[in-house]
Amino acid sequence: MSNTIKIEFVSDVSCPWCAVGYYELSNAMKQVSADIQVSLSWLPFEINPDMSKEGQDVKSYLMSKYGMSEEQQLQSMKQIEGRGANAGFIFKPMIERHVYNSFSCHLLLHVAAERGLDTALKTQFLSAYFQQSKDISDKGVLENIAREVGLTDVEINKAFDNESIAKSVRESINSIKKAGVTGVPTLIIDGKYAISGAQGEAGYIDILKQVAAK
């Protein structure tokens, strides 16, 4: 069995299934860690690139974007909350969610990756949004979180003020979409396999074992 698997996790901070998928994958990685090592990195994806600064309440958002009735919304939210709880991630009631533009998150994650702090920052962003209902489009909110995980003010300013960073993030998003990724979460494994959707802890364990055995 190969002892190291490279996983590129395509996701958006505003995607609840990405939170579920990450924590399910993280649990799976721990279960197989004696035999299989995983090198995890993050690739950006924007679900709502045209979202306004003020964002949108979740009910009208799900209705306008996906045509979901109130009953369908509640059923979906219950499923997400249940899967999250099983994986160890407790969502604040999804009905209270407000949807924001997430591009600024991706700028900071890009810079954080240079020092291997991207997973720490990503998990804090997910917690801030889905567990604390913070505005993930607010740069002040994001700056405080970035400092907590170890980014310096110089690095934070670089993320927000350097146009080459924004250009690189946009190019990454466009490249991912051109490669055929249309939704998240999507895992790109060893640059060869694409796995879409949150697969569950058992599902990820099976995937990791299968890939390691090849």
C-alpha positions in Angstrom: 0.0 0.0 0.0 1.2 3.5 -0.8 1.8 5.3 2.4 0.9 8.9 1.3 -2.1 10.1 -0.6 -2.4 13.6 -2.0 -5.9 15.1 -1.6 -6.9 18.5 -2.9 -10.1 19.5 -1.3 -12.2 21.8 -3.5 -14.6 23.8 -1.4 -16.2 27.0 -0.4 -16.5 28.4 3.2 -20.1 29.1 2.6 -20.9 25.5 1.7 -22.4 23.4 4.6 -21.7 20.1 2.8 -18.0 21.1 2.6 -17.9 21.4 6.4 -19.6 18.0 6.7 -17.3 16.4 4.1 -14.2 17.8 5.7 -15.0 16.5 9.2 -16.1 13.1 7.8 -12.8 12.9 5.9 -10.8 14.1 8.9 -12.3 11.3 11.0 -11.6 8.8 8.3 -8.0 10.0 8.0 -7.5 9.4 11.8 -9.0 5.9 11.5 -6.4 4.8 8.8 -3.5 6.9 10.0 -1.5 3.8 11.1 -1.2 2.7 7.5 -2.1 5.6 5.3 -0.8 9.2 5.4 -2.7 12.0 3.7 -1.3 15.2 2.3 -4.3 17.6 2.4 -4.5 21.0 0.6 -7.4 23.2 -0.4 -8.6 24.6 -3.7 -11.0 27.5 -4.0 -14.5 27.4 -5.3 -17.2 30.2 -5.2 -20.8 29.0 -5.0 -22.0 32.6 -5.0 -19.5 34.8 -6.8 -22.1 37.5 -7.5 -23.5 37.7 -4.0 -24.1 41.3 -2.9 -22.2 42.8 0.1 -25.3 42.6 2.3 -25.8 38.9 1.4 -29.1 37.1 1.5 -31.2 35.3 4.1 -31.1 31.5 3.7 -34.8 31.0 2.9 -35.0 33.4 0.0 -31.5 32.2 -1.2 -32.5 28.5 -1.4 -35.8 29.4 -3.1 -34.2 31.7 -5.7 -31.1 29.6 -6.4 -32.4 26.0 -6.1 -36.2 26.4 -6.2 -36.5 24.7 -2.8 -39.8 24.9 -1.0 -39.9 25.6 2.7 -40.5 22.0 3.4 -37.6 20.9 1.2 -35.4 23.5 2.9 -36.2 22.2 6.4 -35.6 18.6 5.3 -32.2 19.5 3.8 -31.2 21.5 6.8 -32.1 18.6 9.2 -30.0 16.2 7.1 -27.0 18.6 7.1 -27.3 19.2 10.9 -27.5 15.4 11.5 -24.6 14.6 9.3 -22.5 17.3 10.9 -23.4 16.2 14.4 -22.4 12.6 13.6 -19.0 13.9 12.3 -18.4 16.0 15.4 -19.3 19.4 13.9 -22.4 21.0 15.5 -24.1 23.5 13.2 -26.0 26.4 14.6 -29.6 25.9 13.4 -29.3 26.2 9.6 -32.6 28.1 9.4 -30.8 31.1 10.9 -28.0 31.1 8.3 -27.3 34.2 6.2 -25.5 33.7 2.9 -22.4 35.9 2.2 -19.8 36.4 -0.5 -16.8 34.3 0.4 -14.0 35.6 -1.9 -12.1 37.4 0.9 -11.9 34.0 2.7 -10.1 32.5 -0.3 -7.6 35.4 -0.4 -6.5 34.7 3.2 -6.5 30.9 2.6 -4.2 31.4 -0.3 -1.7 33.3 1.8 -2.1 30.9 4.8 -1.2 28.0 2.5 2.3 29.4 2.1 2.9 28.7 5.7 0.9 25.5 6.1 -1.8 27.3 8.0 -4.6 26.8 5.5 -6.3 23.9 7.2 -6.3 25.7 10.6 -7.7 28.8 9.0 -10.3 26.9 7.0 -11.7 25.1 10.1 -11.8 28.4 11.9 -13.7 30.0 9.1 -16.2 27.1 9.0 -16.7 27.4 12.7 -17.1 31.2 12.6 -19.7 31.0 9.9 -21.7 27.8 10.6 -21.4 27.8 14.4 -21.1 31.4 15.3 -23.1 33.1 12.5 -20.3 35.6 11.7 -20.2 37.6 8.5 -17.5 35.9 6.4 -17.5 38.8 3.9 -16.4 41.2 6.6 -12.7 41.8 6.4 -12.5 42.9 10.0 -14.0 39.6 11.1 -11.7 37.6 8.9 -8.6 39.5 10.0 -9.3 38.6 13.7 -9.6 34.9 12.8 -6.5 35.0 10.7 -4.5 36.5 13.5 -5.8 33.8 15.9 -4.3 31.1 13.7 -1.0 32.8 13.3 -1.1 35.0 10.3 0.8 38.3 10.7 -0.6 41.7 9.8 1.8 41.9 6.9 0.4 38.6 5.5 -3.2 39.7 6.0 -2.6 43.0 4.2 -0.8 41.1 1.4 -3.9 38.9 1.0 -6.3 41.9 0.7 -4.1 44.4 -1.0 -2.0 42.5 -3.5 -3.9 42.2 -6.8 -1.7 39.3 -7.9 -3.2 37.3 -5.0 -6.7 38.0 -6.2 -5.7 37.2 -9.7 -4.2 33.9 -8.7 -7.3 32.9 -6.7 -9.6 33.8 -9.6 -7.4 31.8 -12.0 -7.5 28.8 -9.7 -11.3 29.0 -9.5 -11.6 29.3 -13.2 -9.2 26.4 -13.8 -11.1 24.1 -11.4 -14.4 24.9 -13.2 -12.8 24.3 -16.6 -11.5 20.9 -15.4 -15.2 19.9 -14.9 -15.8 20.6 -11.2 -19.3 22.1 -11.0 -20.1 21.6 -7.3 -18.5 21.1 -3.9 -17.2 19.4 -1.9 -15.0 17.7 -4.5 -11.9 15.8 -3.7 -9.1 15.4 -6.3 -7.0 12.4 -5.2 -3.4 12.0 -6.4 -4.4 14.3 -9.4 -6.3 11.4 -11.0 -9.6 10.7 -9.2 -12.4 13.2 -8.5 -14.9 12.4 -5.8 -17.9 14.6 -5.5 -20.1 15.1 -2.5 -19.7 14.3 1.2 -19.1 10.5 1.3 -19.4 9.8 5.0 -16.7 8.6 7.3 -17.0 5.0 6.2 -17.1 6.0 2.6 -13.9 8.0 2.9 -12.2 5.1 4.7 -13.1 2.8 1.9 -11.9 5.4 -0.7 -8.5 5.9 1.1 -7.9 2.2 1.4 -8.8 1.6 -2.3 -6.5 4.4 -3.5 -3.6 3.3 -1.2 -3.9 -0.3 -2.5 -3.4 0.8 -6.1 
